[in-house]
Amino acid sequence: MPDPAQSIFWIALCAVLAPLLAGIVFRNRVPEVVLLLVLGVLVGPNVLDLAVTAPGVEMLRELGLGMLFLLAGYEIEPAELVGRGGRRALVTWLACLGVALALVWLIGLSGQVHGEIAVAIALTSTALGTLLPILKDSGLLATPFGRTLLHHGAYGELGPIVAMAILLGARGPGLSLAFLVLFAVVAYLVHRFGAALNREGSRLLAVVRGGAETSGQTQVRLVVLLLVTLGVAAAAFDLDGVLGAFTAGFVLRQLVPNGHESLEHKLEGLAFGLLIPVFFITSGMAIDPHAVAAEPVTLLVFVLLILLVRGGGVLVASRTGGFDARDSTAMALFASTGLPIIVAVTSVAVSAGEMTTTNASVLVAGGALTVLACPLLGQRLLDRSAAPGVTRIG
C-alpha cells in the first residue's frame, strides 16, 4: 500500500500532466478537470494502486473542495440573486428539484435506485466553480448570457448545498433547518467582525495591507482562516463543509464588494495551483472503473436524467427569459455540468449508509461525463452565433 509521501508525489505529477496533456495532446478541446479525474483513476487504488487517500492527502482534498466553493461563492453578487434574473433562477432550481424528486421516486418504485433523495439533489446541481474558468477565458462572464448562467449556477450550487443540509441530515428536516439558521447567524457575526476589522483608518487594516505584498501574505492567510472558521462552524452544526466554504465566499465578497485584483490572483494561484487539482485527482481515485463498466445503463440513464431535469429546466427558463433557441440550448448544456456537488452529495450518502460505493462511483463518473461533454457542446453552439446574449434579457 502506498504511503502518504508516495501518494502526494503521484498526485503532484498528475496535477502537472493534466494541463500539459490538455494543451499539447488535446489542443484544449478537453477540459482539464476531466483529465485530472482520469489521471486520478489511473493512479488510484482501483487501477495502478500508486496513490491512496491517506489522512494527510484527505486534508489537502478537503481544503481543495473548500477553495473550489469559496471561489464560486466569491464570484456571486448577493444583490443579483434577489433581482429579476436571480428570482427566475431560484424558481427554476426549485422546479428542477420537484421534478427530480418525482422522477427518482417513480424509478425507486422498481427498486432500481437507492439513496433517492441524494440522487435527486445530484440531478439539480450546476458546477459553477468548474464553469467559471471557461466563462472567464471565453469572455462570456460580462455578457447577459454569462450573468444569467451565473444566476443559475449560483442556485445550482447553493440550492443543493442547502438541500443536503436539510434533507440528508440525520436529525430530520426540522432540526436540520434550525441548525442551518444557527449557522447563518454565526456566518453573519463573522461577517460583522470582519467588517469591523476592515474599517478604513484602523491600525489593523493598515497592518494587513502592509503585509499583503510581503512574506507575511496577511490577506491570503485571513481568507484561509475565514474558510477554515466557517468550515469548522458548519461541522459543529453537523452540516456539510461545502456549505461553510460557499458561505465564506459570500462573506469575502461582502468584505471586498468591488473586488481585489491582487488578492484574487493570489487565491487563484493557491487554489488552482495546488488545492483544487488535489480535490479532482482524489475524486478520480475514488472512482471504481470496474463498477462503472458493470453498470453502463445506469451511467447513461443518470446522465440523461441530468440533461432532462437540470438542462430541461434551464432551457425552459432561458426561452421564457428572452434567449433564442441556440443560446438557450447552450445555457442548458452549461447548467447540466455538475461534478463537484455530485461528489459531495454521494460522499454524504455513502457515509450515512444510504448509498453503496458502487452506485457512488457510477454517479461520479456520470458527473465527469457532463464536465467532459456539456461545456464543450455548449461552447460550440455559442461559437456558431455572434455575440451570444448581447441583446437578451439578463
TASUL-V769783 format. One record per pair of residues at least 12 apart in sequence whose ideal C-beta (glycine too) atoms are under 7 Angstrom apart, sorted by sequence separation. I is the first residue (numbers start at 0). J is the second residue. D is the distance in whole Angstrom. If there is no record, write none. Layout:
# TASUL-V769783
i = (I & I)
j = (J & J)
d = (D & D)
This chain:
# TASUL-V769783
i = (103 & 18 & 21 & 230 & 314 & 317 & 17 & 20 & 134 & 165 & 207 & 229 & 230 & 314 & 317 & 345 & 103 & 164 & 103 & 17 & 229 & 313 & 314 & 345 & 17 & 161 & 226 & 229 & 313 & 345 & 100 & 99 & 17 & 226 & 310 & 313 & 341 & 342 & 13 & 16 & 130 & 225 & 310 & 341 & 96 & 99 & 99 & 310 & 342 & 13 & 127 & 225 & 309 & 310 & 341 & 13 & 125 & 127 & 225 & 309 & 96 & 125 & 95 & 127 & 309 & 338 & 13 & 127 & 222 & 306 & 337 & 338 & 125 & 305 & 92 & 124 & 125 & 338 & 123 & 124 & 305 & 337 & 338 & 9 & 336 & 335 & 336 & 123 & 124 & 123 & 336 & 335 & 336 & 120 & 189 & 9 & 10 & 189 & 333 & 9 & 332 & 333 & 120 & 120 & 186 & 6 & 218 & 222 & 332 & 333 & 5 & 6 & 332 & 10 & 219 & 6 & 185 & 219 & 1 & 329 & 1 & 7 & 1 & 3 & 6 & 116 & 117 & 182 & 211 & 219 & 0 & 116 & 182 & 329 & 3 & 328 & 329 & 3 & 182 & 181 & 325 & 71 & 182 & 71 & 74 & 193 & 197 & 70 & 178 & 326 & 329 & 178 & 179 & 325 & 68 & 71 & 91 & 178 & 186 & 190 & 194 & 282 & 301 & 67 & 189 & 193 & 301 & 326 & 84 & 88 & 92 & 96 & 326 & 84 & 88 & 92 & 190 & 298 & 302 & 186 & 297 & 301 & 305 & 85 & 88 & 89 & 326 & 84 & 88 & 92 & 96 & 298 & 302 & 322 & 290 & 294 & 298 & 302 & 168 & 291 & 322 & 287 & 290 & 291 & 321 & 79 & 290 & 321 & 320 & 80 & 287 & 291 & 75 & 164 & 286 & 164 & 163 & 286 & 75 & 164 & 285 & 286 & 160 & 160 & 282 & 160 & 71 & 160 & 157 & 156 & 32 & 241 & 239 & 239 & 69 & 65 & 151 & 65 & 77 & 68 & 72 & 147 & 71 & 72 & 75 & 65 & 69 & 72 & 73 & 68 & 72 & 64 & 68 & 71 & 72 & 75 & 69 & 70 & 73 & 61 & 65 & 69 & 73 & 155 & 64 & 68 & 167 & 159 & 163 & 167 & 122 & 144 & 148 & 152 & 169 & 122 & 147 & 151 & 125 & 156 & 163 & 167 & 123 & 148 & 159 & 122 & 123 & 144 & 148 & 122 & 70 & 70 & 102 & 130 & 66 & 102 & 130 & 129 & 66 & 67 & 66 & 99 & 125 & 129 & 98 & 126 & 129 & 63 & 67 & 125 & 126 & 128 & 62 & 63 & 125 & 126 & 95 & 124 & 126 & 63 & 64 & 95 & 126 & 59 & 63 & 121 & 124 & 60 & 95 & 124 & 59 & 60 & 94 & 121 & 121 & 60 & 91 & 91 & 121 & 120 & 121 & 56 & 91 & 117 & 117 & 52 & 87 & 117 & 117 & 52 & 87 & 50 & 114 & 117 & 117 & 114 & 39 & 43 & 44 & 113 & 114 & 35 & 39 & 43 & 113 & 121 & 129 & 133 & 137 & 38 & 39 & 42 & 45 & 46 & 113 & 36 & 39 & 40 & 45 & 144 & 35 & 39 & 40 & 45 & 126 & 130 & 144 & 35 & 38 & 39 & 113 & 142 & 143 & 36 & 37 & 40 & 142 & 143 & 147 & 32 & 36 & 142 & 144 & 146 & 35 & 40 & 143 & 143 & 143 & 17 & 14 & 14 & 10 & 13 & 10 & 67 & 84 & 36 & 33 & 33 & 32 & 33 & 30 & 30 & 29 & 30 & 28)
j = (115 & 31 & 34 & 243 & 327 & 330 & 31 & 34 & 148 & 179 & 221 & 243 & 244 & 328 & 331 & 359 & 118 & 179 & 119 & 34 & 246 & 330 & 331 & 362 & 35 & 179 & 244 & 247 & 331 & 363 & 119 & 119 & 38 & 247 & 331 & 334 & 362 & 363 & 35 & 38 & 152 & 247 & 332 & 363 & 119 & 122 & 123 & 334 & 366 & 38 & 152 & 250 & 334 & 335 & 366 & 39 & 151 & 153 & 251 & 335 & 123 & 152 & 123 & 155 & 337 & 366 & 42 & 156 & 251 & 335 & 366 & 367 & 155 & 335 & 123 & 155 & 156 & 369 & 155 & 156 & 337 & 369 & 370 & 42 & 369 & 369 & 370 & 158 & 159 & 159 & 373 & 373 & 374 & 159 & 228 & 49 & 50 & 229 & 373 & 50 & 373 & 374 & 162 & 163 & 229 & 50 & 262 & 266 & 376 & 377 & 50 & 51 & 377 & 56 & 265 & 53 & 232 & 266 & 49 & 377 & 50 & 56 & 51 & 53 & 56 & 166 & 167 & 232 & 261 & 269 & 51 & 167 & 233 & 380 & 55 & 380 & 381 & 56 & 236 & 236 & 380 & 127 & 238 & 128 & 131 & 250 & 254 & 128 & 236 & 384 & 387 & 237 & 238 & 384 & 128 & 131 & 151 & 238 & 246 & 250 & 254 & 342 & 361 & 128 & 250 & 254 & 362 & 387 & 146 & 150 & 154 & 158 & 388 & 147 & 151 & 155 & 253 & 361 & 365 & 250 & 361 & 365 & 369 & 150 & 153 & 154 & 391 & 150 & 154 & 158 & 162 & 364 & 368 & 388 & 357 & 361 & 365 & 369 & 237 & 360 & 391 & 357 & 360 & 361 & 391 & 150 & 361 & 392 & 392 & 153 & 360 & 364 & 149 & 238 & 360 & 239 & 239 & 363 & 153 & 242 & 363 & 364 & 239 & 241 & 363 & 242 & 156 & 245 & 245 & 245 & 129 & 343 & 343 & 347 & 226 & 226 & 313 & 230 & 249 & 241 & 245 & 320 & 245 & 246 & 249 & 240 & 244 & 247 & 248 & 244 & 248 & 241 & 245 & 248 & 249 & 252 & 247 & 248 & 251 & 240 & 244 & 248 & 252 & 334 & 244 & 248 & 347 & 340 & 344 & 348 & 304 & 326 & 330 & 334 & 351 & 305 & 330 & 334 & 309 & 340 & 347 & 351 & 308 & 333 & 344 & 308 & 309 & 330 & 334 & 309 & 266 & 270 & 304 & 333 & 270 & 308 & 336 & 336 & 274 & 275 & 275 & 308 & 334 & 338 & 308 & 336 & 339 & 274 & 278 & 336 & 337 & 339 & 274 & 275 & 337 & 338 & 308 & 337 & 339 & 277 & 278 & 309 & 340 & 274 & 278 & 337 & 340 & 277 & 312 & 341 & 277 & 278 & 312 & 340 & 341 & 281 & 312 & 313 & 344 & 344 & 345 & 281 & 316 & 344 & 345 & 281 & 316 & 347 & 348 & 284 & 320 & 284 & 348 & 353 & 354 & 353 & 279 & 283 & 284 & 353 & 354 & 276 & 280 & 284 & 354 & 362 & 370 & 374 & 378 & 280 & 281 & 284 & 287 & 288 & 355 & 279 & 282 & 283 & 288 & 387 & 279 & 283 & 284 & 289 & 370 & 374 & 388 & 280 & 283 & 284 & 358 & 387 & 388 & 282 & 283 & 286 & 388 & 389 & 393 & 279 & 283 & 389 & 391 & 393 & 283 & 288 & 391 & 392 & 393 & 276 & 276 & 280 & 277 & 280 & 280 & 339 & 393 & 367 & 367 & 370 & 370 & 371 & 370 & 371 & 371 & 374 & 375)
d = (5 & 6 & 6 & 4 & 5 & 5 & 5 & 5 & 7 & 7 & 7 & 4 & 6 & 6 & 7 & 4 & 5 & 5 & 4 & 4 & 5 & 6 & 4 & 5 & 5 & 7 & 6 & 5 & 5 & 6 & 5 & 4 & 6 & 5 & 4 & 4 & 6 & 6 & 7 & 6 & 6 & 5 & 6 & 6 & 7 & 4 & 5 & 6 & 7 & 4 & 3 & 6 & 6 & 4 & 4 & 6 & 6 & 6 & 6 & 5 & 5 & 5 & 4 & 6 & 7 & 4 & 6 & 5 & 6 & 5 & 6 & 6 & 3 & 5 & 6 & 6 & 6 & 7 & 7 & 7 & 6 & 6 & 5 & 5 & 5 & 6 & 6 & 6 & 5 & 6 & 5 & 5 & 6 & 5 & 6 & 5 & 6 & 7 & 6 & 4 & 5 & 6 & 5 & 6 & 6 & 4 & 5 & 6 & 5 & 5 & 7 & 5 & 4 & 7 & 5 & 6 & 5 & 7 & 6 & 4 & 6 & 6 & 5 & 4 & 5 & 5 & 6 & 6 & 7 & 7 & 6 & 6 & 6 & 4 & 5 & 6 & 5 & 6 & 5 & 6 & 6 & 5 & 6 & 4 & 6 & 7 & 6 & 6 & 4 & 7 & 7 & 7 & 7 & 5 & 6 & 7 & 7 & 7 & 5 & 5 & 6 & 5 & 7 & 4 & 6 & 5 & 6 & 5 & 7 & 4 & 4 & 7 & 6 & 6 & 5 & 6 & 6 & 5 & 5 & 6 & 5 & 4 & 6 & 5 & 7 & 5 & 7 & 5 & 5 & 4 & 7 & 6 & 5 & 6 & 4 & 5 & 5 & 6 & 7 & 6 & 5 & 7 & 5 & 6 & 5 & 7 & 7 & 4 & 5 & 6 & 4 & 5 & 7 & 5 & 5 & 6 & 5 & 6 & 5 & 6 & 7 & 6 & 7 & 6 & 7 & 5 & 6 & 6 & 6 & 7 & 6 & 5 & 6 & 6 & 5 & 5 & 5 & 6 & 6 & 5 & 4 & 7 & 7 & 7 & 7 & 6 & 5 & 7 & 4 & 4 & 2 & 6 & 4 & 6 & 5 & 7 & 5 & 6 & 5 & 6 & 4 & 4 & 5 & 6 & 7 & 7 & 5 & 5 & 6 & 7 & 6 & 6 & 6 & 7 & 7 & 6 & 7 & 5 & 7 & 6 & 6 & 7 & 6 & 6 & 7 & 4 & 6 & 7 & 7 & 6 & 7 & 6 & 7 & 6 & 4 & 7 & 6 & 6 & 5 & 5 & 6 & 5 & 5 & 6 & 5 & 5 & 7 & 4 & 6 & 6 & 5 & 6 & 5 & 5 & 6 & 5 & 5 & 4 & 5 & 5 & 5 & 5 & 7 & 7 & 3 & 7 & 4 & 6 & 4 & 6 & 5 & 5 & 6 & 7 & 5 & 4 & 5 & 6 & 5 & 5 & 7 & 6 & 4 & 5 & 7 & 5 & 6 & 7 & 4 & 6 & 6 & 6 & 4 & 6 & 6 & 4 & 7 & 6 & 7 & 7 & 4 & 6 & 4 & 3 & 6 & 6 & 6 & 5 & 7 & 6 & 6 & 7 & 5 & 7 & 7 & 6 & 6 & 5 & 6 & 5 & 4 & 2 & 7 & 7 & 7 & 7 & 3 & 5 & 7 & 5 & 6 & 7 & 4 & 6 & 6 & 5 & 5 & 7 & 5 & 5 & 4 & 6 & 7 & 5 & 7 & 6 & 5 & 7 & 4 & 7 & 4 & 7 & 6 & 5 & 5 & 6 & 5 & 5 & 6 & 6 & 6 & 5 & 6 & 7 & 7 & 6 & 7)
